[in-house]
Amino acid sequence: MELTIKLNLKDYTDFNYSFFIRKLRDILRMLKVFVLVLVVLFTAVILTMFLFRTSNHSVNISAGSHKSSIIPILLLVTFSFVVVTLIMLFINITIASRLNFQSNKIAQAENHFVFSDEMFEVTSDSLNVRIAWDKVNSVGFYKNCYGVFISTAQAHILPKRCFSGVTEMKAFEEFISRVLDADKIKK
């Protein structure tokens, strides 16, 4: 199988978004018990506050002060912090992707990929690399592209728009499933 690819900024940025979202999802999956406990506690606090505020038997915890209203404010501040942090991360990914892409002349060049059962080869005007499949860290299947990782932080990006159609993409996915161990394929 052969592909000729000329990445553009959108390909590069889409890959970085997809990679970030997958990493975030993996982290949340590892922390799901912790997150589940936090959600239950958060729900219990909100429900308790609602029940005490709507019942006739209100408990005056603060003895005349406004300390009982601090909990909703803290929850709002925490939620706002999480939202602002996520927005800032996506802005950072956009800016970093643009700067990295503009400085990486190899990524901007037209690259020719040849895939065989033993290795894949990437050639361009300034690059000629052969990488055996046992040296590949992993292959990620994303919404708009594939990432052939040669380390945990470096990948060759294969945009799906460069394939001739769904049949060729399916053939590529089957090929990758044949040449790599299942634990190296990230769907």
SULJOZI-V142722 format. One record per residue. N is the residue number from 1. RES is the residue in one letter. PSI is psi as a letter, one per 30 degrees, with the letter a starting at -180 (NA if undefined). OMEGA is omega in degrees with one decimal (none if undefined). Layout:
n=N res=RES psi=PSI omega=OMEGA
n=N res=RES psi=PSI omega=OMEGA
//
This chain:
n=1 res=M psi=k omega=-179.6
n=2 res=E psi=k omega=177.1
n=3 res=L psi=k omega=170.6
n=4 res=T psi=k omega=-171.5
n=5 res=I psi=k omega=169.4
n=6 res=K psi=j omega=-179.1
n=7 res=L psi=k omega=169.6
n=8 res=N psi=l omega=-176.4
n=9 res=L psi=e omega=179.5
n=10 res=K psi=e omega=176.9
n=11 res=D psi=e omega=-176.1
n=12 res=Y psi=e omega=-179.7
n=13 res=T psi=e omega=177.4
n=14 res=D psi=e omega=178.3
n=15 res=F psi=e omega=-178.9
n=16 res=N psi=e omega=174.8
n=17 res=Y psi=e omega=-178.3
n=18 res=S psi=e omega=179.6
n=19 res=F psi=e omega=179.6
n=20 res=F psi=e omega=-178.7
n=21 res=I psi=e omega=178.5
n=22 res=R psi=e omega=178.9
n=23 res=K psi=e omega=178.4
n=24 res=L psi=e omega=178.0
n=25 res=R psi=e omega=178.6
n=26 res=D psi=e omega=178.6
n=27 res=I psi=e omega=179.4
n=28 res=L psi=e omega=177.1
n=29 res=R psi=e omega=178.8
n=30 res=M psi=e omega=-177.0
n=31 res=L psi=g omega=-171.6
n=32 res=K psi=e omega=177.8
n=33 res=V psi=e omega=179.0
n=34 res=F psi=e omega=179.8
n=35 res=V psi=e omega=178.7
n=36 res=L psi=e omega=178.2
n=37 res=V psi=e omega=178.8
n=38 res=L psi=e omega=179.1
n=39 res=V psi=e omega=178.9
n=40 res=V psi=e omega=178.7
n=41 res=L psi=e omega=178.7
n=42 res=F psi=e omega=179.0
n=43 res=T psi=e omega=179.1
n=44 res=A psi=e omega=179.5
n=45 res=V psi=e omega=-179.7
n=46 res=I psi=e omega=179.9
n=47 res=L psi=e omega=178.7
n=48 res=T psi=e omega=179.6
n=49 res=M psi=e omega=-179.7
n=50 res=F psi=e omega=-178.7
n=51 res=L psi=e omega=179.8
n=52 res=F psi=e omega=-179.5
n=53 res=R psi=f omega=-177.6
n=54 res=T psi=f omega=-179.8
n=55 res=S psi=l omega=176.6
n=56 res=N psi=f omega=-177.2
n=57 res=H psi=h omega=-179.1
n=58 res=S psi=k omega=176.2
n=59 res=V psi=k omega=-179.9
n=60 res=N psi=i omega=-178.3
n=61 res=I psi=e omega=-171.4
n=62 res=S psi=f omega=179.6
n=63 res=A psi=h omega=174.3
n=64 res=G psi=f omega=179.0
n=65 res=S psi=l omega=-179.1
n=66 res=H psi=g omega=-178.1
n=67 res=K psi=f omega=-177.9
n=68 res=S psi=f omega=178.9
n=69 res=S psi=f omega=-179.3
n=70 res=I psi=f omega=-177.0
n=71 res=I psi=e omega=177.7
n=72 res=P psi=e omega=179.1
n=73 res=I psi=e omega=178.0
n=74 res=L psi=e omega=177.8
n=75 res=L psi=e omega=178.2
n=76 res=L psi=e omega=178.9
n=77 res=V psi=e omega=179.1
n=78 res=T psi=e omega=178.7
n=79 res=F psi=e omega=179.0
n=80 res=S psi=e omega=178.6
n=81 res=F psi=e omega=179.6
n=82 res=V psi=e omega=-179.4
n=83 res=V psi=e omega=179.9
n=84 res=V psi=e omega=178.3
n=85 res=T psi=e omega=178.7
n=86 res=L psi=e omega=177.5
n=87 res=I psi=e omega=179.4
n=88 res=M psi=e omega=177.7
n=89 res=L psi=e omega=179.5
n=90 res=F psi=e omega=175.4
n=91 res=I psi=e omega=179.1
n=92 res=N psi=e omega=178.0
n=93 res=I psi=e omega=179.8
n=94 res=T psi=e omega=-178.2
n=95 res=I psi=e omega=-179.7
n=96 res=A psi=e omega=178.7
n=97 res=S psi=e omega=-179.5
n=98 res=R psi=e omega=-179.1
n=99 res=L psi=e omega=179.1
n=100 res=N psi=e omega=-179.2
n=101 res=F psi=e omega=-179.0
n=102 res=Q psi=f omega=-179.0
n=103 res=S psi=f omega=-176.0
n=104 res=N psi=j omega=-177.6
n=105 res=K psi=f omega=178.4
n=106 res=I psi=e omega=178.3
n=107 res=A psi=e omega=-179.1
n=108 res=Q psi=f omega=-177.3
n=109 res=A psi=l omega=173.9
n=110 res=E psi=k omega=-178.0
n=111 res=N psi=k omega=178.4
n=112 res=H psi=k omega=-179.0
n=113 res=F psi=k omega=173.3
n=114 res=V psi=k omega=-178.0
n=115 res=F psi=k omega=174.9
n=116 res=S psi=l omega=-179.0
n=117 res=D psi=f omega=-177.1
n=118 res=E psi=e omega=-172.3
n=119 res=M psi=l omega=166.6
n=120 res=F psi=l omega=-176.6
n=121 res=E psi=k omega=177.4
n=122 res=V psi=k omega=177.9
n=123 res=T psi=k omega=173.5
n=124 res=S psi=a omega=179.0
n=125 res=D psi=e omega=-175.1
n=126 res=S psi=g omega=-174.2
n=127 res=L psi=k omega=172.8
n=128 res=N psi=j omega=-174.3
n=129 res=V psi=k omega=172.9
n=130 res=R psi=k omega=-177.6
n=131 res=I psi=k omega=177.3
n=132 res=A psi=k omega=-176.8
n=133 res=W psi=f omega=178.9
n=134 res=D psi=f omega=176.6
n=135 res=K psi=f omega=179.2
n=136 res=V psi=k omega=-179.9
n=137 res=N psi=e omega=179.4
n=138 res=S psi=l omega=172.8
n=139 res=V psi=k omega=179.1
n=140 res=G psi=k omega=175.4
n=141 res=F psi=j omega=-178.2
n=142 res=Y psi=l omega=-176.4
n=143 res=K psi=e omega=-174.1
n=144 res=N psi=f omega=-175.6
n=145 res=C psi=l omega=170.3
n=146 res=Y psi=k omega=175.7
n=147 res=G psi=j omega=176.8
n=148 res=V psi=j omega=-174.5
n=149 res=F psi=k omega=175.3
n=150 res=I psi=f omega=170.0
n=151 res=S psi=a omega=179.5
n=152 res=T psi=f omega=-175.6
n=153 res=A psi=g omega=-177.3
n=154 res=Q psi=k omega=-176.7
n=155 res=A psi=l omega=167.6
n=156 res=H psi=k omega=-175.5
n=157 res=I psi=k omega=178.2
n=158 res=L psi=j omega=179.9
n=159 res=P psi=k omega=179.9
n=160 res=K psi=f omega=178.8
n=161 res=R psi=f omega=-179.5
n=162 res=C psi=f omega=175.9
n=163 res=F psi=l omega=-176.0
n=164 res=S psi=f omega=178.7
n=165 res=G psi=a omega=-177.3
n=166 res=V psi=e omega=-179.4
n=167 res=T psi=e omega=179.5
n=168 res=E psi=e omega=176.9
n=169 res=M psi=e omega=178.6
n=170 res=K psi=e omega=178.3
n=171 res=A psi=e omega=177.7
n=172 res=F psi=e omega=179.5
n=173 res=E psi=e omega=177.5
n=174 res=E psi=e omega=177.6
n=175 res=F psi=e omega=179.6
n=176 res=I psi=e omega=178.2
n=177 res=S psi=f omega=179.6
n=178 res=R psi=e omega=-173.8
n=179 res=V psi=f omega=-179.6
n=180 res=L psi=l omega=172.8
n=181 res=D psi=l omega=-176.6
n=182 res=A psi=e omega=-179.1
n=183 res=D psi=f omega=176.9
n=184 res=K psi=f omega=-179.5
n=185 res=I psi=k omega=-177.3
n=186 res=K psi=j omega=-179.0
n=187 res=K psi=NA omega=none
//
